[in-house]
Amino acid sequence: MGEYIRNFREHKAIPLRVKIISVSLVWLTIGYCVVAVIEMWWLRALLLMIAVAVSWHILSYATLRR
């Protein structure tokens, strides 16, 4: 079993580095789609709401301190 999975199962926590990378990738990919790909305003709004929800979910877990 991988280190990240083991830490999550045992501590219900995510390392700070992983949180930063995850949230950054969510915003980069969804931000690109909102700015350069999607033309419908309601779909842009939906994607932004999804980005907020996913970010909140990731950040809601405790930060694993080593």
The first five atom37 places (N, CA, C, CB, O) and aatype in JSON, in Angstrom:
{
  "aatype": [12, 7, 6, 18, 9, 1, 2, 13, 1, 6, 8, 11, 0, 9, 14, 10, 1, 19, 11, 9, 9, 15, 19, 15, 10, 19, 17, 10, 16, 9, 7, 18, 4, 19, 19, 0, 19, 9, 6, 12, 17, 17, 10, 1, 0, 10, 10, 10, 12, 9, 0, 19, 0, 19, 15, 17, 8, 9, 10, 15, 18, 0, 16, 10, 1, 1],
  "atom_mask": [
    [1, 1, 1, 1, 1],
    [1, 1, 1, 0, 1],
    [1, 1, 1, 1, 1],
    [1, 1, 1, 1, 1],
    [1, 1, 1, 1, 1],
    [1, 1, 1, 1, 1],
    [1, 1, 1, 1, 1],
    [1, 1, 1, 1, 1],
    [1, 1, 1, 1, 1],
    [1, 1, 1, 1, 1],
    [1, 1, 1, 1, 1],
    [1, 1, 1, 1, 1],
    [1, 1, 1, 1, 1],
    [1, 1, 1, 1, 1],
    [1, 1, 1, 1, 1],
    [1, 1, 1, 1, 1],
    [1, 1, 1, 1, 1],
    [1, 1, 1, 1, 1],
    [1, 1, 1, 1, 1],
    [1, 1, 1, 1, 1],
    [1, 1, 1, 1, 1],
    [1, 1, 1, 1, 1],
    [1, 1, 1, 1, 1],
    [1, 1, 1, 1, 1],
    [1, 1, 1, 1, 1],
    [1, 1, 1, 1, 1],
    [1, 1, 1, 1, 1],
    [1, 1, 1, 1, 1],
    [1, 1, 1, 1, 1],
    [1, 1, 1, 1, 1],
    [1, 1, 1, 0, 1],
    [1, 1, 1, 1, 1],
    [1, 1, 1, 1, 1],
    [1, 1, 1, 1, 1],
    [1, 1, 1, 1, 1],
    [1, 1, 1, 1, 1],
    [1, 1, 1, 1, 1],
    [1, 1, 1, 1, 1],
    [1, 1, 1, 1, 1],
    [1, 1, 1, 1, 1],
    [1, 1, 1, 1, 1],
    [1, 1, 1, 1, 1],
    [1, 1, 1, 1, 1],
    [1, 1, 1, 1, 1],
    [1, 1, 1, 1, 1],
    [1, 1, 1, 1, 1],
    [1, 1, 1, 1, 1],
    [1, 1, 1, 1, 1],
    [1, 1, 1, 1, 1],
    [1, 1, 1, 1, 1],
    [1, 1, 1, 1, 1],
    [1, 1, 1, 1, 1],
    [1, 1, 1, 1, 1],
    [1, 1, 1, 1, 1],
    [1, 1, 1, 1, 1],
    [1, 1, 1, 1, 1],
    [1, 1, 1, 1, 1],
    [1, 1, 1, 1, 1],
    [1, 1, 1, 1, 1],
    [1, 1, 1, 1, 1],
    [1, 1, 1, 1, 1],
    [1, 1, 1, 1, 1],
    [1, 1, 1, 1, 1],
    [1, 1, 1, 1, 1],
    [1, 1, 1, 1, 1],
    [1, 1, 1, 1, 1]
  ],
  "atom_positions": [
    [[0.85, -1.17, 0.0], [0.0, 0.0, 0.0], [0.9, 1.24, 0.0], [-0.97, 0.0, 1.23], [1.92, 1.27, 0.69]],
    [[0.52, 2.24, -0.78], [1.32, 3.45, -0.9], [1.31, 4.29, 0.37], [0.0, 0.0, 0.0], [0.4, 4.21, 1.19]],
    [[2.35, 5.1, 0.5], [2.51, 5.94, 1.69], [1.35, 6.91, 1.87], [3.81, 6.71, 1.6], [0.86, 7.08, 2.99]],
    [[0.91, 7.54, 0.77], [-0.18, 8.51, 0.87], [-1.48, 7.84, 1.31], [-0.38, 9.21, -0.46], [-2.22, 8.38, 2.13]],
    [[-1.75, 6.68, 0.74], [-2.98, 5.96, 1.09], [-2.93, 5.5, 2.55], [-3.19, 4.75, 0.14], [-3.91, 5.61, 3.28]],
    [[-1.78, 4.98, 2.96], [-1.62, 4.52, 4.34], [-1.81, 5.68, 5.32], [-0.23, 3.87, 4.54], [-2.51, 5.55, 6.32]],
    [[-1.18, 6.8, 5.02], [-1.33, 7.97, 5.9], [-2.78, 8.44, 5.97], [-0.45, 9.1, 5.42], [-3.27, 8.81, 7.03]],
    [[-3.46, 8.41, 4.83], [-4.85, 8.86, 4.82], [-5.72, 7.91, 5.63], [-5.37, 8.97, 3.38], [-6.57, 8.35, 6.41]],
    [[-5.51, 6.62, 5.44], [-6.32, 5.65, 6.18], [-6.07, 5.7, 7.68], [-6.04, 4.24, 5.66], [-7.0, 5.59, 8.48]],
    [[-4.82, 5.87, 8.06], [-4.49, 5.86, 9.48], [-4.8, 7.17, 10.18], [-3.04, 5.53, 9.65], [-5.27, 7.17, 11.32]],
    [[-4.54, 8.29, 9.52], [-4.65, 9.59, 10.17], [-5.78, 10.48, 9.65], [-3.36, 10.31, 10.03], [-6.07, 11.52, 10.24]],
    [[-6.41, 10.08, 8.55], [-7.43, 10.92, 7.9], [-6.87, 12.33, 7.66], [-8.72, 11.0, 8.77], [-7.54, 13.33, 7.91]],
    [[-5.64, 12.36, 7.17], [-4.96, 13.63, 6.94], [-4.21, 13.57, 5.61], [-4.0, 13.96, 8.09], [-3.83, 12.5, 5.13]],
    [[-4.0, 14.74, 5.03], [-3.31, 14.88, 3.75], [-2.11, 15.81, 3.96], [-4.27, 15.44, 2.63], [-2.24, 16.86, 4.59]],
    [[-0.93, 15.43, 3.44], [0.23, 16.31, 3.58], [-0.01, 17.66, 2.91], [1.48, 15.64, 2.98], [-0.71, 17.76, 1.9]],
    [[0.58, 18.7, 3.49], [0.4, 20.06, 2.96], [0.81, 20.16, 1.51], [1.2, 21.05, 3.79], [0.11, 20.79, 0.71]],
    [[1.92, 19.56, 1.14], [2.39, 19.6, -0.26], [1.34, 19.02, -1.22], [3.71, 18.84, -0.4], [1.11, 19.58, -2.29]],
    [[0.74, 17.93, -0.84], [-0.28, 17.28, -1.67], [-1.52, 18.15, -1.78], [-0.65, 15.9, -1.11], [-2.13, 18.23, -2.85]],
    [[-1.91, 18.8, -0.68], [-3.05, 19.72, -0.72], [-2.8, 20.86, -1.69], [-3.34, 20.28, 0.69], [-3.66, 21.19, -2.5]],
    [[-1.61, 21.44, -1.61], [-1.28, 22.57, -2.48], [-1.29, 22.15, -3.94], [0.08, 23.16, -2.11], [-1.85, 22.85, -4.79]],
    [[-0.68, 21.03, -4.25], [-0.64, 20.55, -5.63], [-2.04, 20.22, -6.13], [0.27, 19.31, -5.74], [-2.4, 20.58, -7.25]],
    [[-2.83, 19.55, -5.32], [-4.18, 19.14, -5.73], [-5.07, 20.34, -6.03], [-4.83, 18.29, -4.65], [-5.71, 20.42, -7.08]],
    [[-5.11, 21.28, -5.09], [-5.96, 22.46, -5.27], [-5.47, 23.3, -6.46], [-5.99, 23.31, -3.98], [-6.28, 23.83, -7.21]],
    [[-4.17, 23.42, -6.61], [-3.62, 24.17, -7.74], [-4.0, 23.54, -9.07], [-2.1, 24.26, -7.63], [-4.38, 24.25, -10.0]],
    [[-3.9, 22.24, -9.17], [-4.26, 21.56, -10.42], [-5.76, 21.68, -10.74], [-3.88, 20.09, -10.35], [-6.14, 21.85, -11.89]],
    [[-6.58, 21.6, -9.71], [-8.02, 21.78, -9.92], [-8.28, 23.16, -10.52], [-8.8, 21.62, -8.59], [-9.0, 23.27, -11.51]],
    [[-7.7, 24.2, -9.91], [-7.95, 25.56, -10.38], [-7.31, 25.85, -11.73], [-7.44, 26.56, -9.37], [-7.87, 26.59, -12.53]],
    [[-6.14, 25.27, -12.0], [-5.5, 25.48, -13.31], [-6.33, 24.84, -14.43], [-4.07, 24.89, -13.31], [-6.56, 25.47, -15.46]],
    [[-6.76, 23.61, -14.23], [-7.5, 22.93, -15.29], [-8.89, 23.53, -15.49], [-7.6, 21.45, -14.98], [-9.31, 23.77, -16.62]],
    [[-9.6, 23.76, -14.4], [-10.94, 24.34, -14.54], [-10.84, 25.79, -14.99], [-11.7, 24.25, -13.21], [-11.67, 26.24, -15.78]],
    [[-9.85, 26.52, -14.5], [-9.65, 27.9, -14.94], [-9.39, 28.0, -16.43], [0.0, 0.0, 0.0], [-9.92, 28.88, -17.1]],
    [[-8.57, 27.09, -16.94], [-8.31, 27.06, -18.39], [-9.6, 26.81, -19.16], [-7.26, 25.99, -18.73], [-9.88, 27.47, -20.16]],
    [[-10.38, 25.85, -18.71], [-11.64, 25.54, -19.4], [-12.59, 26.73, -19.37], [-12.31, 24.31, -18.76], [-13.24, 27.04, -20.37]],
    [[-12.69, 27.4, -18.24], [-13.59, 28.54, -18.1], [-13.15, 29.69, -19.01], [-13.64, 29.02, -16.64], [-13.99, 30.35, -19.62]],
    [[-11.85, 29.93, -19.1], [-11.35, 31.07, -19.87], [-11.25, 30.77, -21.37], [-9.99, 31.49, -19.34], [-11.61, 31.61, -22.19]],
    [[-10.77, 29.59, -21.73], [-10.41, 29.34, -23.13], [-11.31, 28.36, -23.88], [-9.03, 28.85, -23.19], [-11.3, 28.33, -25.11]],
    [[-12.07, 27.56, -23.16], [-12.8, 26.48, -23.84], [-14.31, 26.7, -23.84], [-12.48, 25.15, -23.19], [-14.95, 26.61, -24.89]],
    [[-14.87, 26.97, -22.69], [-16.32, 27.03, -22.52], [-16.85, 28.42, -22.9], [-16.72, 26.68, -21.07], [-16.27, 29.44, -22.52]],
    [[-17.94, 28.44, -23.64], [-18.54, 29.7, -24.05], [-19.85, 30.02, -23.31], [-18.8, 29.68, -25.52], [-20.23, 31.18, -23.2]],
    [[-20.52, 29.0, -22.81], [-21.8, 29.21, -22.14], [-21.58, 29.69, -20.71], [-22.63, 27.91, -22.14], [-20.85, 29.05, -19.95]],
    [[-22.19, 30.8, -20.33], [-21.97, 31.4, -19.02], [-22.39, 30.48, -17.88], [-22.72, 32.7, -18.91], [-21.73, 30.43, -16.84]],
    [[-23.48, 29.75, -18.06], [-23.99, 28.89, -17.0], [-23.06, 27.7, -16.78], [-25.41, 28.41, -17.34], [-22.93, 27.21, -15.65]],
    [[-22.42, 27.23, -17.84], [-21.48, 26.13, -17.7], [-20.19, 26.61, -17.02], [-21.16, 25.51, -19.07], [-19.59, 25.88, -16.23]],
    [[-19.78, 27.84, -17.32], [-18.64, 28.44, -16.63], [-18.92, 28.55, -15.14], [-18.31, 29.83, -17.22], [-18.07, 28.21, -14.31]],
    [[-20.13, 29.02, -14.81], [-20.5, 29.15, -13.4], [-20.52, 27.79, -12.71], [-21.88, 29.83, -13.28], [-20.07, 27.67, -11.57]],
    [[-21.04, 26.79, -13.39], [-21.08, 25.44, -12.83], [-19.67, 24.92, -12.56], [-21.83, 24.49, -13.77], [-19.41, 24.35, -11.5]],
    [[-18.78, 25.1, -13.51], [-17.4, 24.65, -13.32], [-16.72, 25.36, -12.15], [-16.61, 24.86, -14.6], [-15.98, 24.75, -11.39]],
    [[-16.97, 26.64, -12.02], [-16.4, 27.38, -10.9], [-16.95, 26.89, -9.56], [-16.67, 28.88, -11.06], [-16.21, 26.8, -8.58]],
    [[-18.24, 26.56, -9.52], [-18.82, 26.02, -8.29], [-18.21, 24.65, -7.96], [-20.35, 25.9, -8.42], [-17.97, 24.34, -6.8]],
    [[-17.97, 23.86, -8.99], [-17.33, 22.56, -8.78], [-15.92, 22.74, -8.24], [-17.3, 21.75, -10.09], [-15.5, 22.02, -7.33]],
    [[-15.18, 23.7, -8.78], [-13.82, 23.97, -8.3], [-13.82, 24.39, -6.84], [-13.15, 25.06, -9.16], [-12.98, 23.95, -6.06]],
    [[-14.77, 25.22, -6.47], [-14.88, 25.64, -5.07], [-15.2, 24.45, -4.18], [-15.96, 26.74, -4.91], [-14.59, 24.28, -3.12]],
    [[-16.13, 23.62, -4.6], [-16.54, 22.46, -3.79], [-15.39, 21.45, -3.63], [-17.75, 21.77, -4.43], [-15.17, 20.94, -2.54]],
    [[-14.68, 21.17, -4.71], [-13.57, 20.22, -4.64], [-12.45, 20.78, -3.76], [-13.04, 19.89, -6.06], [-11.87, 20.05, -2.96]],
    [[-12.16, 22.05, -3.91], [-11.12, 22.69, -3.08], [-11.51, 22.62, -1.61], [-10.9, 24.16, -3.51], [-10.69, 22.28, -0.76]],
    [[-12.75, 22.95, -1.31], [-13.22, 22.9, 0.07], [-13.1, 21.49, 0.63], [-14.67, 23.38, 0.15], [-12.69, 21.3, 1.78]],
    [[-13.46, 20.5, -0.19], [-13.39, 19.1, 0.25], [-11.95, 18.71, 0.58], [-13.97, 18.17, -0.83], [-11.69, 18.11, 1.62]],
    [[-11.03, 19.04, -0.29], [-9.62, 18.71, -0.07], [-9.1, 19.42, 1.18], [-8.76, 19.09, -1.3], [-8.42, 18.82, 2.02]],
    [[-9.42, 20.7, 1.29], [-8.9, 21.49, 2.41], [-9.59, 21.16, 3.74], [-9.06, 22.96, 2.11], [-9.08, 21.52, 4.8]],
    [[-10.72, 20.48, 3.69], [-11.42, 20.15, 4.92], [-10.73, 19.04, 5.72], [-12.83, 19.73, 4.6], [-10.97, 18.9, 6.92]],
    [[-9.88, 18.26, 5.06], [-9.14, 17.21, 5.77], [-8.0, 17.84, 6.56], [-8.6, 16.15, 4.78], [-7.46, 18.88, 6.19]],
    [[-7.65, 17.19, 7.64], [-6.53, 17.66, 8.46], [-5.25, 17.61, 7.64], [-6.38, 16.8, 9.74], [-5.11, 16.82, 6.71]],
    [[-4.31, 18.48, 8.02], [-3.01, 18.51, 7.36], [-2.06, 17.6, 8.12], [-2.44, 19.97, 7.28], [-1.89, 17.74, 9.33]],
    [[-1.46, 16.67, 7.41], [-0.54, 15.72, 8.03], [0.78, 16.41, 8.33], [-0.32, 14.49, 7.11], [1.44, 16.93, 7.43]],
    [[1.16, 16.42, 9.58], [2.44, 17.0, 10.03], [3.44, 15.87, 10.21], [2.27, 17.81, 11.36], [3.13, 14.84, 10.81]],
    [[4.62, 16.07, 9.7], [5.64, 15.02, 9.84], [6.67, 15.41, 10.83], [6.31, 14.71, 8.52], [7.61, 14.65, 11.08]]
  ]
}
